[in-house]
Amino acid sequence: MKKGKKLYEGKAKIIYATTDKNLVIQYFKDDATAFNNQKKSIIEGKGVLNNRISEHILSNLSQIGIKNHLVKRLNMREQIIKLVEIIPIEFVVRNVATGSITKRLGIEDGTVLKEPLIEYCLKDDKLGDPLIAEEHIYAFDWATKKEIEKVKKMILRINDFMIGMFRGVGIKLIDFKLEFGRYKSNGKSEVILADEISPDTCRLWDSITDKKLDKDRFRKDLGDLIPAYTEVAKRLGILHEQSNVSAVNVTKLSSVKRKRK
Ligand code: UDP
């Protein structure tokens, strides 16, 4: 299978066509953006770590029956994924209140929610991804009721699985964002999990110290983003304990592993 032309370039990823019309290549960039693109930077090695972490989480989710777009990781920055039509909604899942919800509703930072909360945001950068009600989705035909019912069931299973996975390695899953898409094959359309799951799209706090191991290190200028993402990868068993935390070494490590295969 050959890499074709660029189909789409987003803030953190690029999608390329392949010779198979149902499959595309997802390339993880090092670009970091926040606050609706107002804050930008390039953090060397971030794409490599997100590619590995997202591969790990999505392949584990496949093993518990959560269908998703990942076919296989190709190299340190690229994965082959199923081409889907993205549902234009960002599904934000919260276990602990932090970030935008604390400001919007005056909730104390760190409040543990009685049950997981799903919020819907319209995927539209120009509008700043506004929060919407479930009813807006049906009023404007962004997805059907049947699709959203299925997505909600998948989200709760994904959340339970991920809480347990991270808890087992000393990390609290505070909140995260998911995207879903319609995969069309044999004349049928099926909703599957898409995009990425990584420290760019999750809030992850160390279970004991509450240290932030996610993109808040960039949003809040806390520094040491690569060591934090590397720590997540190491705890998940993706990178070995002795590997050095610098971006350069992460890059080297990935290529060494690839050559060995
Ligand atoms: N999130 C994301 N992409 C977005 C908005 C949010 O991945 O465009 C993730 C974010 O990393 C966090 C969760 O969704 O894990 C909830 O984010 P929140 O709405 O609190 O965003 P904030 O405005 O505080 O960044």
Residues whose N, C-alpha, C, O or C-beta is under 5 A from the ligand:
A	BS01	UDP	V92 T98 G99 S100 I101 D175 F176 K177 D200 T201 C202 R203
